[in-house]
Amino acid sequence: MRKYIISFIFITFTVSLFFIKDCSWAEDRIGKLISIRDGKLEHLIDGAWKEVKKGSAIPFGARVRTDKTALAVVEMPNVGRLVIGPDSEIELGKESKDIKGNLARGAVWLNSRLPKDGKVSISTSLATAGVRGTKFTVCYDGKAFCACTCIGEVEVVLSSGKTIRIPAGEFYWFKGGEPLPEKTKPAKPELEKQSAGFEFCFTCHVAGGKGELIRDWEKSIPLQ
């Protein structure tokens, strides 16, 4: 009898370890909606768009979209936080170490917090912006592409295979079918002019404020 009890305890302990490990793996695959304002975020599930409430889970590989007024902050484990701008649609990467997101339209700002040797990239039909730990924005409307670096450096690989490196404080913009710019440009002058292409950036920056950040912007949009 004692032999069976010991065997039962061992099996129970082994199964428990399996479930603990499995749950840990599951947690690493699930992100969540940190905040949503001025609209809604939706998740494509079984061919239908369903609204995501604040605090709800968002798995890797999910396809999500915002309406024309929403600003959503999504946190993904081992990746960081994404701020998804209005009228945006993005498919989140399926892997938790080599993240490859696909932006169908809109604007996404990423504060990456990657593990050692981790990589993240955001692709469009025109180009792919990839980094190894930084803060940057990618904007795409189906015709034009823009990547802007806040901290670190972004490497943009064009559909032609050409690579453009964007240092902090600079951006690279081009329109499909037109000649490509040879160099990146400083972002500050565009912020000073309140350029329409940088409307998403004015979530954090004072319009026409020479690159000045909005007071208490981190409280209104928890990017850190």
C-alpha positions in Angstrom: 0.0 0.0 0.0 2.8 2.3 0.9 4.4 1.6 -2.4 1.3 2.8 -4.3 1.0 5.9 -2.2 4.6 6.8 -2.9 4.1 6.2 -6.6 0.9 8.3 -6.6 2.7 11.2 -4.8 5.6 11.0 -7.4 3.2 11.0 -10.3 1.2 13.9 -8.9 4.4 15.9 -8.3 5.6 15.3 -11.8 2.3 16.3 -13.3 2.2 19.4 -11.2 5.7 20.4 -12.4 4.5 19.9 -16.0 1.5 22.2 -15.5 3.6 24.8 -13.7 6.0 24.8 -16.6 3.2 24.9 -19.1 1.5 27.8 -17.3 4.8 29.7 -17.3 5.1 29.1 -21.0 1.5 30.3 -21.5 2.2 33.5 -19.6 5.2 34.3 -21.8 2.8 34.1 -24.8 0.2 36.4 -23.5 0.2 40.2 -23.5 -2.5 42.6 -22.4 -4.2 45.9 -23.1 -2.8 48.4 -20.6 -4.9 51.4 -21.6 -7.3 52.5 -24.3 -8.7 56.0 -24.8 -10.9 58.0 -27.2 -12.1 54.9 -29.0 -11.7 51.1 -29.0 -9.3 48.3 -29.9 -10.5 45.1 -31.6 -9.0 41.7 -32.0 -9.7 39.5 -35.0 -11.0 36.1 -33.7 -12.4 33.4 -36.0 -12.9 35.9 -38.8 -14.8 38.4 -36.7 -13.6 41.6 -35.0 -14.2 41.7 -31.2 -13.6 44.6 -28.9 -10.8 44.2 -26.4 -11.4 45.7 -22.9 -8.7 47.3 -20.7 -6.8 44.6 -18.9 -7.8 41.9 -21.3 -5.3 39.4 -22.8 -3.7 39.8 -26.2 -1.7 36.7 -27.4 1.3 36.7 -29.7 0.2 36.5 -33.3 -3.0 38.4 -32.7 -4.3 40.8 -35.3 -5.6 44.0 -33.7 -7.0 47.3 -35.0 -8.0 50.7 -33.6 -10.9 52.8 -34.7 -10.4 56.3 -36.1 -10.0 58.0 -32.7 -8.5 55.4 -30.4 -5.0 55.3 -28.8 -4.1 51.9 -27.4 -1.2 50.8 -25.2 -0.4 47.1 -25.4 2.3 45.3 -23.3 3.8 42.1 -24.6 6.1 40.0 -22.4 9.8 40.1 -23.4 9.0 42.7 -26.1 7.9 45.9 -24.4 5.0 48.3 -24.9 3.4 49.3 -28.1 1.3 52.5 -28.6 -1.1 51.9 -31.4 -2.3 55.1 -33.1 -5.8 55.8 -34.5 -7.0 53.9 -37.5 -4.2 51.3 -37.3 -4.1 47.6 -37.9 -1.2 45.4 -37.0 -0.5 41.7 -36.7 1.7 41.0 -33.7 4.7 38.7 -34.1 4.2 35.1 -33.3 7.6 34.5 -31.6 8.6 36.0 -28.3 12.3 36.4 -29.1 12.5 37.3 -32.7 9.4 39.5 -33.0 8.1 40.2 -36.5 5.1 42.4 -36.5 3.2 43.3 -39.7 1.6 46.8 -39.9 -1.2 46.9 -42.5 -1.8 50.6 -41.9 -1.5 53.3 -39.3 1.2 54.2 -36.8 2.9 52.2 -34.0 5.4 53.5 -31.4 7.4 50.8 -29.6 9.3 51.0 -26.4 11.2 47.6 -26.7 12.4 45.7 -23.7 14.0 42.7 -25.3 15.9 39.7 -23.7 19.5 39.2 -24.6 19.9 38.6 -28.3 16.3 39.5 -28.8 15.2 41.2 -32.0 12.0 43.0 -33.1 10.9 44.3 -36.5 7.8 45.9 -37.9 7.1 45.3 -41.6 4.9 46.9 -44.2 4.7 46.2 -48.0 7.3 48.9 -48.6 9.9 48.3 -45.9 10.8 46.6 -42.6 12.1 48.5 -39.6 14.1 46.4 -37.2 16.0 47.0 -34.0 17.8 45.4 -31.1 16.4 47.4 -28.2 15.3 51.0 -28.6 12.3 53.3 -29.0 10.9 54.1 -32.4 7.8 54.8 -34.5 6.7 53.3 -37.8 3.9 54.9 -39.9 2.4 53.5 -43.0 -0.8 54.5 -45.0 -0.5 52.1 -47.9 1.4 54.6 -50.1 4.1 56.1 -47.9 6.4 54.8 -45.2 8.1 56.6 -42.3 10.3 55.4 -39.5 11.5 57.7 -36.7 14.0 56.8 -34.0 13.6 58.2 -30.4 16.4 56.2 -28.7 19.0 53.9 -30.2 19.1 53.1 -33.9 16.6 51.6 -36.4 17.6 49.6 -39.4 15.2 49.9 -42.3 15.4 47.3 -45.0 13.6 48.4 -48.2 11.8 46.0 -50.5 14.7 46.4 -52.9 17.1 45.1 -50.2 18.8 48.4 -49.6 19.4 49.1 -45.9 19.0 52.6 -44.3 20.2 53.2 -40.7 18.2 55.8 -38.7 20.0 57.2 -35.7 18.2 58.8 -32.7 16.4 62.0 -33.5 16.2 61.3 -37.2 13.5 59.9 -39.5 13.3 58.4 -43.0 10.2 58.9 -45.2 9.5 57.9 -48.7 6.5 57.2 -51.0 6.2 54.1 -53.0 7.0 54.5 -56.7 9.0 57.7 -56.1 12.8 58.2 -55.9 14.2 57.2 -52.5 15.9 59.8 -50.3 19.6 59.2 -49.9 19.7 60.3 -46.3 17.7 60.5 -43.2 16.4 63.8 -41.8 16.3 65.4 -38.4 12.9 65.0 -36.8 13.0 68.2 -34.7 12.4 70.7 -37.6 9.3 68.7 -38.6 8.0 68.8 -35.1 8.6 72.5 -35.1 6.5 72.9 -38.3 3.8 70.6 -36.9 4.1 68.4 -40.0 1.0 66.4 -40.8 3.2 63.3 -41.1 4.1 63.6 -37.5 0.6 64.0 -36.0 1.1 60.7 -34.2 4.2 62.1 -32.5 2.2 65.1 -31.1 0.7 62.6 -28.7 4.0 63.1 -26.8 5.4 66.3 -28.2 4.1 69.9 -28.1 2.9 70.9 -31.6 5.3 73.6 -32.8 7.2 73.3 -29.5 10.7 72.6 -31.0 10.6 69.0 -29.9 9.4 69.8 -26.4 7.5 67.0 -24.6 4.0 67.5 -23.4 3.9 68.0 -19.6 3.1 64.8 -17.7 2.8 62.9 -21.0 4.1 59.7 -19.4 1.1 59.8 -17.0 -1.4 60.1 -19.8 0.3 57.4 -21.9 2.2 54.9 -19.7 5.0 54.2 -22.1 7.7 53.4 -19.4 
